[in-house]
Amino acid sequence: MNIPDTQTPVEPGTRRPIFWTIILCALLLGLATRPAQAELGMPGDFAKIDAYVEEQARASSLPGVAYAIVENGQIVHMAAFGTAGPDGRAMTAQTPMIIASVGKTITALAVRQLINAGKIEEDAPVQRYLPWFRVADDEASKQITIHHLLFHESGISTLSGNNPALYRPGPSTQELVRSLASVPLNRPVGSSTEYSNINYLILDQVIEAASGMPYEQYVQENIYDPLEMRHSFFSVEDARKAGMGSGYRYYFGLPVAVDVPYPRAAMAGGFHINSAEDMAHYLMAFSNHGFYKELSIVQPDRKQHEGDDQIYYNIDWTPYDLPGIGDAPGHAGGWLNYSSGIIYMPANRIGIVVLANSFPTQWLPAKATNEIAYDVLRLYTGNPPSPARPALTTLYLVVDILILAVAVLAAARFLSLRGWREKLGQRGKGPGMLIAWLLLDLLLPLVLLLVLPVAMASLPGQTEYSPLKNWSRMFFTVPDISAAGLILGMALLGVGLVKLAWIASRKKPGGIAETNSLRSL
């Protein structure tokens, strides 16, 4: 969900510049063990592709992964590796998992169907369907259209869309959307693109208003049922009865199966529960001009896209132009303990989906699930995969060593308090002590408390500098690293403030500090 991403799409082969020093540390320590590159076989060599996916799943510490390849409206290959839960049951292509932001493409498809049916106009204002819809700016509220929501051009920020309050059980979707009445926009409506999950929660309400039925019912009757998606669900309870894969979170590098509260009200933004096989059925339509078998799921808008029957399906699919492959729209998905990637290649009518029951790469630069999906496409079309990345265990080991080092430093600085005030007044010792105090007891904790949350929790396109909000987001996504950073930062700062108080107290009656060391500086 990167946080509730439920996640911001990341272009294959690139990562945000977050903690690249971790990789440098790993290289310097000789720890950057890289997973072996797959031996390039013939196009469609499923044994080679299976071996590659399994190897990358191990390198990225994915407990379980399932994937499928679709071509010309047919499933040509499916496979699964690892475990679906702590009980050791095997992961399968039929195991339901939360697909996170990949679900936005399902919401976009529902909107497109309603546009085809004449029940929604893409350029119509949202208030035509939801008269009560408001953001903090009344004039901007009138300007936001369906198109703006579909393409993330509403002006609602990424940070607002990742507000942890949106992902707590309890409020209804309409209550969440109504809460936008106090949310300011961070750019003019339609001026540029900034990915925000909340856009698709608004579309949930538009779909209900236009179709006359609840969002889940519409999707079930018009997408799931026609596509024969038999292992797809809108509730964790129903999915568990069908063998839903347990989601894993990572604590200092160790995967632990955890139950994360399920925010069903945010369904349209990324909380569909589907199996790899069902998502392959979904891709069958995209790889076959909108047809699933003989059934038309969606038709191209030839009036707006004359001569191009594929761009029609690209709503909320991130357009990529991959070297050696060409146009290949896709989407990444990441929740706290699940991740996914989906891609299709219009020119060759090929589709790939990869699902996993963990999301360990939300801030570390190991290979993410959506990048594995793109590599499957590369291998299937006879191209080499993207360059290997450091193994997740290596990266976490470096992080753990850094945390331990700062913890040892904090303990040493605390112990240095003993006799520090007396030593401060000794000529010759003061300057060095004060420099150490400034660097280790004040600057370092300020870096941990103010810079760390911005570095770890910042998102592409985010224009808001908010350490407090980012701390909240960090604890939501990486509670282990967040707790360590906050505790160590506060401990070091506490030591620094105690020493500052001692320095301030050493004054002559006239208010001039009498510390020899201060005079010597």
C-alpha positions as CSV (number, residue, x, y, z in Angstrom):
1,M,0.0,0.0,0.0
2,N,4.2,1.1,-0.9
3,I,1.4,1.5,1.5
4,P,-1.9,0.8,0.9
5,D,-1.2,0.9,-2.6
6,T,-2.4,-0.6,-2.5
7,Q,0.3,0.4,-4.5
8,T,1.7,3.1,-6.7
9,P,2.8,1.5,-9.9
10,V,6.6,1.2,-10.3
11,E,8.0,0.9,-13.8
12,P,9.7,-2.4,-14.4
13,G,13.5,-2.1,-14.2
14,T,13.3,1.1,-12.0
15,R,12.9,1.7,-8.3
16,R,12.5,4.8,-6.3
17,P,15.8,6.1,-4.8
18,I,15.0,4.9,-1.3
19,F,17.8,3.6,0.7
20,W,20.1,2.8,-2.2
21,T,22.8,3.1,0.3
22,I,21.6,-0.3,1.5
23,I,22.8,-1.8,-1.7
24,L,26.1,0.0,-1.4
25,C,26.6,-1.3,2.1
26,A,25.8,-4.8,0.9
27,L,28.3,-4.6,-1.9
28,L,31.0,-3.2,0.4
29,L,30.4,-5.9,2.9
30,G,30.4,-8.6,0.2
31,L,26.9,-9.6,1.0
32,A,25.1,-8.7,-2.2
33,T,24.4,-12.2,-3.4
34,R,22.4,-11.9,-6.6
35,P,20.0,-14.6,-7.8
36,A,21.2,-16.4,-10.9
37,Q,19.9,-15.1,-14.2
38,A,17.7,-17.6,-16.0
39,E,19.3,-19.5,-18.9
40,L,17.5,-18.1,-21.9
41,G,15.5,-20.9,-23.6
42,M,13.2,-20.9,-26.7
43,P,10.1,-18.7,-26.7
44,G,7.4,-20.4,-24.7
45,D,9.9,-22.7,-22.9
46,F,7.7,-23.2,-19.8
47,A,10.3,-25.3,-17.9
48,K,12.7,-22.4,-18.1
49,I,10.1,-19.8,-17.1
50,D,8.9,-22.0,-14.2
51,A,12.5,-22.3,-12.9
52,Y,13.0,-18.5,-13.2
53,V,9.8,-17.6,-11.4
54,E,10.6,-20.0,-8.6
55,E,14.1,-18.7,-8.3
56,Q,12.9,-15.1,-8.2
57,A,10.3,-15.9,-5.6
58,R,13.0,-17.3,-3.4
59,A,15.2,-14.3,-4.0
60,S,12.4,-11.9,-3.1
61,S,11.3,-14.1,-0.1
62,L,7.8,-14.7,-1.4
63,P,6.3,-17.6,0.6
64,G,4.0,-18.5,-2.2
65,V,3.6,-17.3,-5.8
66,A,1.2,-18.3,-8.7
67,Y,1.3,-17.2,-12.3
68,A,-0.4,-17.7,-15.6
69,I,0.2,-17.0,-19.3
70,V,-2.6,-16.2,-21.7
71,E,-2.4,-15.9,-25.5
72,N,-5.0,-15.3,-28.1
73,G,-7.8,-15.7,-25.6
74,Q,-6.5,-19.0,-24.2
75,I,-4.6,-20.0,-21.0
76,V,-1.4,-21.6,-22.3
77,H,0.4,-22.2,-19.0
78,M,-0.2,-21.9,-15.2
79,A,2.1,-22.8,-12.3
80,A,2.4,-22.1,-8.6
81,F,5.3,-22.5,-6.1
82,G,5.8,-22.3,-2.3
83,T,3.2,-22.4,0.4
84,A,-0.2,-20.8,0.8
85,G,0.0,-20.6,4.6
86,P,1.9,-21.6,7.8
87,D,0.1,-24.9,7.8
88,G,2.3,-25.9,4.8
89,R,-0.5,-26.3,2.2
90,A,0.8,-25.8,-1.3
91,M,0.1,-22.6,-3.3
92,T,-2.0,-23.3,-6.4
93,A,-3.3,-21.3,-9.4
94,Q,-6.7,-21.5,-7.7
95,T,-5.6,-20.0,-4.4
96,P,-7.4,-16.7,-3.8
97,M,-5.3,-13.7,-2.8
98,I,-5.8,-10.0,-2.5
99,I,-4.7,-8.5,-5.8
100,A,-4.4,-4.9,-4.5
101,S,-4.3,-2.1,-7.1
102,V,-4.6,-4.5,-10.0
103,G,-8.2,-4.5,-8.9
104,K,-8.4,-0.9,-10.2
105,T,-8.4,-2.3,-13.7
106,I,-11.6,-4.3,-12.8
107,T,-13.2,-1.1,-11.6
108,A,-12.2,0.7,-14.8
109,L,-13.6,-2.1,-16.9
110,A,-16.9,-1.8,-15.0
111,V,-17.0,2.0,-15.8
112,R,-16.2,1.3,-19.5
113,Q,-19.1,-1.2,-19.7
114,L,-21.4,1.4,-18.3
115,I,-20.0,4.0,-20.8
116,N,-20.7,1.6,-23.6
117,A,-24.3,1.1,-22.3
118,G,-24.9,4.8,-22.3
119,K,-25.3,5.0,-18.5
120,I,-22.1,7.0,-17.9
121,E,-20.5,9.7,-20.0
122,E,-16.7,9.8,-19.6
123,D,-16.4,13.6,-19.7
124,A,-19.4,14.2,-17.4
125,P,-18.8,15.8,-14.0
126,V,-18.9,13.4,-11.0
127,Q,-21.7,15.5,-9.5
128,R,-24.1,14.5,-12.3
129,Y,-24.1,11.0,-10.7
130,L,-23.2,12.0,-7.1
131,P,-24.8,15.4,-6.4
132,W,-23.4,15.2,-2.9
133,F,-19.8,14.8,-4.0
134,R,-17.4,17.4,-2.6
135,V,-13.8,18.1,-2.0
136,A,-12.6,21.1,0.0
137,D,-12.7,23.4,-3.0
138,D,-16.3,23.8,-4.1
139,E,-15.4,25.0,-7.6
140,A,-13.0,22.1,-8.2
141,S,-15.7,19.7,-7.0
142,K,-17.8,20.8,-10.0
143,Q,-15.0,20.3,-12.4
144,I,-13.9,16.7,-11.6
145,T,-15.1,14.3,-14.3
146,I,-15.2,10.6,-14.7
147,H,-12.2,10.8,-17.0
148,H,-10.2,12.6,-14.3
149,L,-10.9,9.8,-11.8
150,L,-10.0,7.1,-14.3
151,F,-6.7,8.6,-15.2
152,H,-5.8,10.0,-11.8
153,E,-6.2,13.7,-12.9
154,S,-8.6,14.8,-10.2
155,G,-6.0,16.7,-8.2
156,I,-6.4,14.5,-5.1
157,S,-2.9,13.7,-3.9
158,T,-1.2,10.4,-3.5
159,L,-0.8,11.1,0.2
160,S,-4.5,11.7,0.7
161,G,-5.2,8.4,-1.2
162,N,-2.9,6.5,1.1
163,N,-4.3,7.9,4.3
164,P,-4.4,4.9,6.7
165,A,-7.8,6.1,7.9
166,L,-9.2,4.9,4.5
167,Y,-8.1,1.3,5.2
168,R,-9.7,0.6,8.6
169,P,-12.8,-1.6,8.8
170,G,-16.0,0.0,9.7
171,P,-16.9,3.0,7.5
172,S,-18.8,2.4,4.3
173,T,-17.5,3.5,0.9
174,Q,-19.9,6.4,0.8
175,E,-18.7,7.6,4.2
176,L,-15.1,7.5,3.0
177,V,-16.0,9.4,-0.1
178,R,-18.1,12.0,1.8
179,S,-15.0,12.6,4.1
180,L,-13.3,14.2,1.0
181,A,-15.3,17.3,1.7
182,S,-12.5,18.5,3.9
183,V,-9.6,17.2,1.7
184,P,-7.8,19.9,-0.3
185,L,-6.5,19.3,-3.8
186,N,-2.8,19.8,-4.4
187,R,-3.0,20.7,-8.1
188,P,-5.7,22.1,-10.5
189,V,-8.2,19.6,-11.8
190,G,-7.0,18.0,-15.0
191,S,-3.6,19.7,-15.0
192,S,-1.5,16.6,-14.5
193,T,-1.5,13.0,-13.3
194,E,-1.0,12.0,-9.6
195,Y,-1.9,8.4,-8.6
196,S,-4.4,8.3,-5.8
197,N,-6.4,5.4,-4.5
198,I,-9.3,7.5,-3.5
199,N,-10.2,8.2,-7.2
200,Y,-11.4,4.7,-7.5
201,L,-13.4,4.7,-4.3
202,I,-15.3,7.6,-5.9
203,L,-15.8,5.5,-9.0
204,D,-17.3,2.8,-6.8
205,Q,-20.1,5.2,-5.9
206,V,-20.5,6.4,-9.5
207,I,-20.9,2.7,-10.6
208,E,-23.6,2.2,-8.0
209,A,-25.5,5.4,-9.0
210,A,-25.3,4.6,-12.7
211,S,-26.1,0.9,-12.6
212,G,-28.7,1.0,-9.8
213,M,-26.9,-1.8,-7.9
214,P,-24.1,-2.1,-5.3
215,Y,-20.6,-2.1,-6.7
216,E,-19.9,-5.7,-5.7
217,Q,-23.2,-7.0,-7.2
218,Y,-22.4,-5.2,-10.5
219,V,-18.9,-6.7,-10.7
220,Q,-20.2,-10.2,-9.8
221,E,-22.9,-10.1,-12.5
222,N,-21.1,-8.3,-15.3
223,I,-17.5,-9.4,-14.8
224,Y,-16.9,-12.3,-12.5
225,D,-19.8,-14.5,-13.7
226,P,-19.4,-13.9,-17.4
227,L,-15.6,-14.6,-17.1
228,E,-16.2,-17.7,-15.1
229,M,-14.1,-16.4,-12.2
230,R,-15.1,-19.1,-9.7
231,H,-12.3,-18.3,-7.1
232,S,-13.0,-14.6,-6.8
233,F,-14.5,-13.0,-3.7
234,F,-15.5,-9.8,-2.0
235,S,-15.0,-10.9,1.6
236,V,-12.2,-12.6,3.5
237,E,-14.6,-15.0,5.2
238,D,-15.9,-16.4,1.8
239,A,-12.4,-16.5,0.4
240,R,-11.0,-18.4,3.4
241,K,-13.6,-21.1,2.9
242,A,-12.1,-21.6,-0.6
243,G,-8.6,-21.8,0.7
244,M,-7.4,-18.2,0.6
245,G,-3.6,-17.8,0.9
246,S,-2.4,-16.4,4.2
247,G,-0.7,-13.1,3.8
248,Y,2.8,-12.6,5.2
249,R,4.5,-9.5,6.6
250,Y,8.2,-9.1,7.3
251,Y,9.7,-8.3,10.7
252,F,13.4,-7.5,10.4
253,G,13.5,-9.9,7.5
254,L,11.5,-12.8,8.9
255,P,8.2,-13.6,7.1
256,V,5.3,-14.0,9.5
257,A,1.7,-14.9,8.5
258,V,-0.5,-12.2,9.9
259,D,-4.2,-11.2,9.6
260,V,-4.4,-7.6,8.5
261,P,-7.9,-5.9,9.0
262,Y,-9.6,-6.1,5.6
263,P,-11.0,-2.7,4.4
264,R,-13.9,-4.0,2.3
265,A,-15.2,-0.4,1.8
266,A,-12.0,0.3,-0.3
267,M,-12.8,-2.7,-2.6
268,A,-12.8,-0.6,-5.9
269,G,-9.4,0.8,-5.2
270,G,-7.6,-2.6,-4.7
271,F,-9.2,-5.2,-2.4
272,H,-10.6,-7.8,-4.8
273,I,-9.7,-11.3,-3.8
274,N,-8.9,-13.5,-6.9
275,S,-6.9,-16.5,-7.9
276,A,-4.2,-16.5,-10.6
277,E,-6.5,-18.7,-12.8
278,D,-9.4,-16.3,-12.5
279,M,-7.2,-13.4,-13.4
280,A,-6.1,-15.4,-16.4
281,H,-9.7,-15.6,-17.4
282,Y,-9.8,-11.9,-17.0
283,L,-6.8,-11.5,-19.3
284,M,-8.4,-13.8,-21.8
285,A,-10.8,-11.0,-22.8
286,F,-8.0,-8.4,-22.9
287,S,-5.9,-10.6,-25.2
288,N,-8.9,-11.3,-27.4
289,H,-10.3,-7.9,-28.4
290,G,-12.7,-7.9,-25.4
291,F,-14.1,-11.4,-25.9
292,Y,-14.1,-14.2,-23.4
293,K,-14.7,-17.3,-25.5
294,E,-17.7,-16.2,-27.6
295,L,-18.9,-13.6,-25.1
296,S,-18.2,-9.9,-25.5
297,I,-17.1,-8.3,-22.2
298,V,-16.3,-4.9,-23.6
299,Q,-16.2,-3.3,-27.0
300,P,-13.8,-0.7,-28.4
301,D,-14.9,2.9,-28.6
302,R,-14.1,3.2,-32.3
303,K,-15.5,6.7,-32.4
304,Q,-12.8,8.0,-30.1
305,H,-10.1,5.5,-31.0
306,E,-10.5,5.0,-34.7
307,G,-8.3,2.2,-36.0
308,D,-7.0,1.2,-32.6
309,D,-9.0,-1.5,-30.8
310,Q,-6.6,-1.9,-28.0
311,I,-6.0,1.5,-26.4
312,Y,-9.7,1.3,-25.3
313,Y,-8.7,-1.2,-22.7
314,N,-5.8,0.9,-21.3
315,I,-7.7,2.8,-18.7
316,D,-5.6,2.6,-15.5
317,W,-3.2,0.3,-17.1
318,T,0.3,1.9,-16.9
319,P,1.7,2.2,-20.5
320,Y,5.2,0.7,-20.8
321,D,7.4,0.5,-23.9
322,L,9.7,-2.4,-23.1
323,P,13.0,-2.8,-24.9
324,G,12.7,-5.6,-27.4
325,I,9.0,-6.0,-26.7
326,G,7.3,-2.7,-27.4
327,D,3.9,-1.6,-26.0
328,A,2.9,-3.7,-23.0
329,P,0.5,-2.0,-20.6
330,G,0.4,-3.3,-17.1
331,H,-0.4,-2.6,-13.4
332,A,1.2,-3.3,-10.1
333,G,-0.6,-4.1,-6.9
334,G,0.6,-4.2,-3.3
335,W,-1.2,-4.5,0.0
336,L,0.5,-4.9,3.4
337,N,0.8,-8.7,2.9
338,Y,0.0,-9.4,-0.7
339,S,1.3,-8.3,-4.1
340,S,0.5,-8.7,-7.7
341,G,1.5,-7.8,-11.3
342,I,-0.5,-8.0,-14.5
343,I,0.5,-7.1,-18.1
344,Y,-0.7,-7.7,-21.6
345,M,0.9,-7.2,-25.0
346,P,-1.7,-6.0,-27.5
347,A,0.4,-6.6,-30.6
348,N,0.9,-10.3,-29.7
349,R,-2.4,-10.8,-27.7
350,I,-0.4,-12.1,-24.7
351,G,-1.3,-11.6,-21.1
352,I,0.6,-12.4,-17.9
353,V,-0.5,-12.4,-14.2
354,V,1.6,-13.1,-11.1
355,L,0.2,-13.2,-7.6
356,A,2.0,-13.5,-4.3
357,N,1.0,-13.8,-0.6
358,S,3.5,-11.2,0.7
359,F,4.8,-7.7,-0.2
360,P,8.4,-7.6,1.0
361,T,9.7,-5.2,-1.7
362,Q,7.5,-2.2,-0.9
363,W,10.6,-0.2,0.2
364,L,13.6,-2.4,-0.5
365,P,15.0,-2.7,-4.1
366,A,14.6,-6.4,-4.5
367,K,12.6,-7.6,-7.5
368,A,8.9,-6.9,-7.0
369,T,6.0,-9.2,-8.1
370,N,5.0,-6.9,-11.0
371,E,8.6,-7.0,-12.3
372,I,8.6,-10.8,-12.2
373,A,5.4,-10.6,-14.4
374,Y,7.3,-8.4,-16.9
375,D,10.2,-10.9,-16.9
376,V,7.8,-13.7,-17.6
377,L,6.6,-11.8,-20.7
378,R,10.2,-11.2,-21.7
379,L,11.1,-14.9,-21.4
380,Y,7.9,-16.1,-23.1
381,T,8.7,-13.9,-26.1
382,G,12.3,-15.1,-26.3
383,N,13.9,-12.1,-24.6
384,P,16.2,-12.0,-21.6
385,P,14.8,-11.0,-18.2
386,S,15.6,-7.7,-16.5
387,P,18.9,-7.5,-14.6
388,A,19.0,-9.4,-11.3
389,R,18.6,-7.5,-8.0
390,P,20.1,-8.3,-4.6
391,A,18.3,-11.0,-2.7
392,L,15.9,-9.7,-0.1
393,T,17.6,-11.6,2.7
394,T,20.8,-9.8,1.9
395,L,19.2,-6.4,2.0
396,Y,17.4,-7.1,5.2
397,L,20.6,-8.3,6.8
398,V,22.2,-5.0,6.0
399,V,19.2,-3.1,7.4
400,D,19.3,-5.2,10.6
401,I,23.1,-4.6,11.0
402,L,22.5,-0.9,10.6
403,I,19.8,-0.9,13.2
404,L,22.0,-2.9,15.6
405,A,24.8,-0.5,15.0
406,V,22.6,2.5,15.8
407,A,21.3,0.7,18.9
408,V,24.8,0.1,20.2
409,L,25.7,3.8,19.5
410,A,22.6,4.9,21.4
411,A,23.5,2.7,24.4
412,A,27.1,4.1,24.3
413,R,25.8,7.6,24.2
414,F,23.5,7.0,27.2
415,L,26.4,5.5,29.2
416,S,28.5,8.5,28.3
417,L,26.2,10.7,30.4
418,R,28.0,9.5,33.5
419,G,30.5,12.1,34.4
420,W,29.9,14.0,31.1
421,R,29.1,17.3,32.9
422,E,32.3,17.2,34.9
423,K,34.4,16.3,31.9
424,L,32.8,19.1,29.9
425,G,34.6,21.7,32.1
426,Q,38.0,20.2,31.7
427,R,40.2,22.2,29.3
428,G,41.1,20.3,26.2
429,K,38.3,17.8,26.4
430,G,35.4,20.1,25.7
431,P,35.6,20.8,22.0
432,G,35.7,17.2,20.9
433,M,32.9,16.3,23.3
434,L,30.7,19.1,22.0
435,I,31.3,18.1,18.4
436,A,30.4,14.5,19.2
437,W,27.3,15.8,21.1
438,L,26.3,17.9,18.1
439,L,26.7,15.2,15.5
440,L,25.6,12.0,17.4
441,D,23.2,13.3,20.0
442,L,21.4,16.0,18.0
443,L,22.0,15.7,14.2
444,L,21.7,11.9,14.0
445,P,18.4,11.7,15.9
446,L,17.0,14.6,13.8
447,V,17.9,12.6,10.7
448,L,16.2,9.5,12.1
449,L,13.1,11.5,13.2
450,L,12.7,13.9,10.3
451,V,14.5,12.6,7.2
452,L,14.0,8.9,7.6
453,P,10.1,9.0,7.3
454,V,10.3,11.2,4.3
455,A,12.9,9.0,2.6
456,M,11.0,5.8,3.3
457,A,7.5,7.0,2.9
458,S,7.7,9.4,0.0
459,L,5.9,8.5,-3.2
460,P,6.3,9.5,-6.9
461,G,4.5,12.8,-7.5
462,Q,4.0,13.5,-3.8
463,T,4.3,17.3,-3.2
464,E,3.6,17.3,0.5
465,Y,6.4,17.4,3.0
466,S,4.9,15.9,6.2
467,P,7.1,13.9,8.5
468,L,4.2,13.3,10.9
469,K,1.9,11.9,8.2
470,N,4.8,9.8,6.8
471,W,5.5,8.4,10.3
472,S,1.9,7.3,10.4
473,R,2.2,5.7,7.0
474,M,5.5,4.0,7.9
475,F,4.1,2.4,11.0
476,F,1.2,1.2,8.8
477,T,3.5,-0.4,6.2
478,V,6.8,-1.3,8.0
479,P,6.1,-1.2,11.7
480,D,9.4,-3.0,12.6
481,I,11.7,-0.5,10.9
482,S,9.5,2.4,12.0
483,A,9.5,1.3,15.7
484,A,13.3,0.9,15.7
485,G,13.9,4.2,14.0
486,L,11.5,6.1,16.3
487,I,12.8,4.5,19.5
488,L,16.5,5.0,18.6
489,G,15.9,8.5,17.4
490,M,14.1,9.5,20.6
491,A,16.7,7.9,22.7
492,L,19.6,9.7,21.1
493,L,17.6,13.0,21.1
494,G,16.9,12.5,24.8
495,V,20.6,12.1,25.5
496,G,21.4,15.2,23.4
497,L,18.8,17.3,25.2
498,V,20.1,16.3,28.6
499,K,23.6,17.4,27.6
500,L,22.2,20.6,26.2
501,A,20.5,21.4,29.5
502,W,23.8,20.8,31.3
503,I,25.6,23.1,28.9
504,A,22.9,25.8,29.4
505,S,23.1,25.5,33.2
506,R,26.9,26.3,33.3
507,K,26.7,30.1,33.4
508,K,28.2,32.8,35.4
509,P,25.9,35.2,37.2
510,G,26.0,37.6,34.3
511,G,24.6,35.0,32.0
512,I,27.9,34.2,30.3
513,A,28.8,30.5,30.0
514,E,31.8,29.7,32.1
515,T,32.6,26.4,30.4
516,N,36.2,26.5,29.4
517,S,35.4,24.3,26.4
518,L,32.9,26.8,25.1
519,R,35.4,29.6,25.4
520,S,38.0,27.6,23.6
521,L,35.6,27.1,20.7
